[in-house]
Amino acid sequence: MTNTYTNIKSMCHTAPDVLKGLLSHLAQAISDYIIYQVNSGAQCIQIFDSWGGQLPPHVWEQWSKPYIKQIVSRIKKECPNVPLVLYINGNGGLLERMKNTGVDVIGLDWTVDMTDGRRRLGNGISVQGNVDPAFLFSPLPVLTDEIHRVVKAAGPKGHILNLGHGVLQKTPEEAVAHFFDVTRRLRYDTLFQGSVAEELHHVA
């Protein structure tokens, strides 16, 4: 693997039949593993499309989306009550296309403005994210303000607060603890008072 996925991207043109077989096999194996996880107690599943953010949208439509839909279709049939989250790092150009995969939640990375992401996705689907992991290196009051900003931008319904990606190496442990502490103390009845609640209600 390379950071630019050069080898597998080139297979789209040099060995398309091999790649189709490989991706279909992977989708089947991933579906089997998800079902195993659910049967072992998992209550929510997040699918990471690792190369999706490296693909032009029209290539993603052909070489990633069908296999995500294959996974989603099987899980919805076998485990209909388990929510599915789809995350693609660098997904700003794919949001509307991701919505059509059938998942319940779209994860937003930190490069997507939460308000804009909500507007583009519309009603009927939830979002996850999207505090920049680098904020965990900031003074704790700055991190608190950013958490509040993201939550307010996401609106009072259908939002899973999370980082816009994973925790970075060497992140201070106290900052991770602070993230959880602030999250647990959030009270929507006070956070969404007045004009903010009215402004965001249409994206709920």
Buried (B, 14 or more C-beta within 10 A) or exposed (E): EEEEBEEBBEBBEEEEEEBBEBBEEEBBEBBEEBBEBBEEEBEEBBBEBEBBBBBEEEBBBEBBBBBBBBBBBBBBEBBEEBBBBBBBBBBBBBBEBBBEBBBBBBBBBBBBBBBEBBEBBEEEBBBBBBBBBBBBBBEBEEBBBBBEEBBBBBBBEBBBBBBBBEEEEEBEEEBEEBBEEBEEEEEEEEEBEEEBBEEBEEBB
